[in-house]
């Protein structure tokens, strides 16, 4: 019996349940609360990720221009492109300057996500790419929802621009497009086991994204 995209999504959900990837920022939120510095780091790291994502998606579109992959990549590129100015507004509300954005924070964890999506853009199959992007939407937006719920329940003074930016959930339509793109890749002969490995690796790199946001060992010099 052939493996379907839904089967692969289920396998990843089972891995997530049995062996969840740590989210250091949510751990801090639950144990002691998060600081304004950590929120600034989160916004700045996400800004770096946007830059990497747009380049990666453009590369993938050149490799997989056919339907449904091409349409999915256009839609997810548009999602990031439209979010970029809103993120800048949220970052400014937190006190970050344009000089900070794109140049801080430093460190391997802060750019780990970009490194992996760049690898996928160059070497991943269609199924690898789409299952990783599906996983990104499930994991990232789920964590953002928990973060905003915790911030709203706490006493911290968080700008409305930041709360508004991070409270939006994943698009069900875009998630379905991702799975359709995975299925098309599988139908074309892509390796389902490699797709799961790469999607799980992306989830681990998202864990590094959150760890970089939580780590305040290097502060913003302009603050």
Buried (B, 14 or more C-beta within 10 A) or exposed (E): EEBBBEBBBEBBEEBBEEEEBEBBBBBBBEEEEBEBBBBBBBBBBBBBBBBBBBBBBEBBBEBBEEEBBBBBBBBBBEBBEEBBEEBBBBBBBBBBEEEBBEEBBEBEBBBBBBEBBBBBBEEBBBBBBBBBBBBBBBBBBBBBBBBBEBBEEEEBEBBEBBBBBBBBEBBEEBBEBBBBBBBBBBEEEBBBEBBBEBBBBBBEBBBBBBBBBBBBEEEBEEE
